Amino acid sequence: MNHILEGRDALKAEILKTAEVAGYLWQNGWAERNGGNITVNVTEWVDDTIRRLPAISEVKPIGVTLPELRGCYFYCKGTGKRMRDLARWPMENGAIIRILDDCATYEIVGDEVVWPTSELPSHLSVHARLIAEKSPYRATVHTHPIELVAMSHCRKFLKKDVLTRLLWSMIPETKAFCPLGLGVVPYLLPGSTALAEATLRELEDYDVVLWEKHGVFAKGLDAMDAFDQIDVLEKSAKIYIAARQMGFEPEGMSEEQLTEMSIAFHLPK
């Protein structure tokens, strides 16, 4: 394997899990060309030897100053890299970066000089918030699920919690496995500070956020957990669209049935 992962089974397992998720994103058709990003906080699996490793890159600015990230390490998909390639060769299409003491710059420590996505400031801003909140979540995933993006082109679905209620009602598992529902951010320029700030606001109440006409952004315990939540919501979107293609508006679960689910499974109402 790659040298920074040698003898570090826990770190290697986390990177390989992330690579597995990248493959699922591609296989589902959610990651065309170099679309989508994954960033994972791997600090807890970094040992003193890695901390002493010299950088293999120059120092680069993050674009924001994030005091919560001092001394943290992240595995990041590379800019311009494809998810299908990351799935096969995670350390040639992503890199482990170290946040420096000024909390405004970073450097690459392994394995190759693969610069992270231009959306790094957005991803790291979310990670800084998670650390500040002492959240167990360690991963952020951005991808382009077809049916959810399609539904974001319909104005009525963009009102607060309208799409959440609809998707919950398609199949019981959706509320069980994505109990916070789906936040919505109206269209903003991809990679912009405005998009990052709007996403941070939605992530105070939701684990998954839909970016109008663009994609979704999810946080999770790890990359697989974030993927699972997107996958569950996308399944409900497919059921809704399949019913419409069959020529009818799906009935969906009633409010009484959803409430019954919430009580039975101790879910938020």
N, C-alpha and C positions, 0 to 999 in steps of 0.2 A: 504494500500500500504506500501511501505518501508519507514522507518522513515525519511530519509533525503528528501524524496519527499513530505511528508505530509505538506499540507498547502502551497505548492509551485507549483501552477498550471502550470506556464509557463515552469519551469524546468521539471516537470512531463510530460508535453505534448511533450517536445523535446526528452526525453528518450523513451517515448512510440512510437513516430514517428520513432526513430532509431530502436526500436524493430520490428516495422512493416516492415521496410526495410529488416531487418535480415530474416524475414519470407519469403519475396519475393525472396531473394537470394537463400534460401533453396528450395523453391517451383520450382524455375526455373532450379534447378540442378547445380547451380553455386557454391555451398558451401558444398562439400562433407566433411564428418567427421567434423574436426575442421577448415576447410579451410576458408580463408578470414578474413578480419579485418575491423572494423569501429572505427574511433576516431572522436569525436565531441567536439568542443570548447564550453563549457557551461558557461564560465565566466560571461557573461552578465546576466545570470539567478541566479547567486549565491549571496545570501544576506549576511549581516554582521554576522548573527548567524552562517551560515555555515563557514564563514571565521574564526570564533572563535572556531570552533569545534576541539577537539583534534584528532590527527590521530589515526586510528585503526590498523596501520601497522608500521613496521620499515621503516626507510628511505632507498630508493634504488637509485642507480645511473641511469640516463637516458642513458648514454653512449656517450653523446655529451653535450656541453654547449651552451645554447640557450637563450641569454639575453632578447630576445623579449617576452619570456614566463614567466618572473618573475611574480608570483602571479596569474597565470592563472589556470583554472580548466578544466579538460577534462573528458568526459565519454568515456571509452575504453572497447572494448570487451576483455574478459579474455583469457590468453594463454591456449590453449588446450580445450577451450570451443566451443560448436557447435552453429552455427547460429540458428538452429531450436529450441534450448533450450533458447537462448537469446531472441528469438521472444516471448516466453511464460513467461520467468522469467528474465527480463533484469537486475535486481539488484543482482541476484544470479550468473549470467554469465558475468557480466561486473561490473565496479566500477567507482566511481568518484575519480579522483586523483588531488592533489594539487602540483603545481610546486613550489619549495622552492626558497628562495632568492638568493641562489648561482647559480640558473638557470641550475644546472647540476644534481639535485636530485629531487625526488618526494616522496609523501606518499599518502596513501589511506585514504579518509575521509568518504566514504560511499559506500555501506552499509555493504559489507562483504570484507574480505581480498581475493580479486580475482586479482591476478597480471596480468597486461596487457601483450599483445603480445610481443614476442621478436622483432617484427618489430616496436616497439614503437619509437625508435630513428628516423626511416624513416618518420613515420607519424608526429611526433612532429617537425621534421626539415621542413616539408612542412608547418605546421601551423605557425612556426616561420617566414617563408618567407611571408605567407599570411598577418600576422600581420604587418610585416615591410612594406609591400606594401599597407597597409590600405585596404585590400581586404574585401568585405562583406562575403566571403566564410568562413564557419565554420565547414565543415565536409570533411573527407577523407574516401574513401571506396576502399578496395581491395577485388576482387572476381575473380572467374574463369569461365567466360562465355564460353560455349562450342564451339560455332561456331567461335568466334573471336580467341580463342586459337588455334583452328584447322587451321585457315587461317594463323596464325603466323608460322606454320611449312612450309609454302611455301616461298622460298627465294625471289621471285619477289615482294611479298607484303611488304617486310621489308624495301624497299627503301623509302626515304622521300616522304610522301604524296601520294604514290601510292595507299595505302589502303584507305586513306581519300577520294580521288577522286572516287574510285570505290564504296565505301559505300554511299557517297553522291548521286551517280547516280542511286541508286536502287529505291529510293522513295523520293519525294520532302521533306517530313517532316524531313529527316535526316539532311539536311543542315540547315533547319529552326531551329531545336531544338538542334543541336550540331554544331554550326557555325564555331567553331575553329578546328573541325576535330579530328583526332586521331594521337597522337605522338607514336613513336615506340622506344623501348629500346632493343637492342640485348641481347641475353641471358646472365645473370649474376647471381651469386649465390644468392638465396633467402635470404633476411635479411641482405645482405652485405652492407657495406658502399658504395661500388662502385655502387650498384643498387640504393641506396638512392640518391647519387650524380647525376647519370644519369637521374633519374626520375625528380629531381629538375630542371635540365636543360631543359627537355622536357616540364615541366609544365610552363615554361616561355612563351610558345607559344600555349599550348594546355590545355584543361581542363581534358582530358582523355588520359591516356598513356597505350599502350599495351606492356606488358613484354613478349618477345618472349618465346614460349613454356611454359608459366606460367599462366598469367592472365592479369587483367587490374587494374590500379590505377586511381581513379577519385577524383577530388575536386569539391565541390558544396556549394551552400548557406546553405544547410542542407543535411542530409543523403538522403532524398527523391530526392532532386535535383541532387545529384551525381548519384544515382541509375537511374534516368530517362535518363540521358545522356548515360549511359552504355546500358540501355534497348533499346534506339533508335538505337544505333550503332549495337547492337546484332540483332535487327530485320532486318536491311539491310544485315547483314552477312547471316542470315537465308534465305532471298530472293535469294541472290546470289547462295548459296549452293543448294537450292531447284531447281533453274533453271538448274544448272549443273547436278543435279541428273535426271532431265527430259531429258537430253541429248543435251543441247545447252548452248552456252555462252550468258548470258543475254546482251541485247543491251545497257541498261542503258540510263540515260538522257544524252543528248549531252552537249557539252561545252556551246553552245548558250542557252540551256534551264537552265543550272545551273547559267549562268550569269544573265539571265532574273529573276530567283528566287532571286539572291543576290540583284539586283536593287529593285525589288518589295518589298522585306521584309527588306531592309536596312541592309543586311548582309555583313560581310567581303568577299572580293573576293578571 
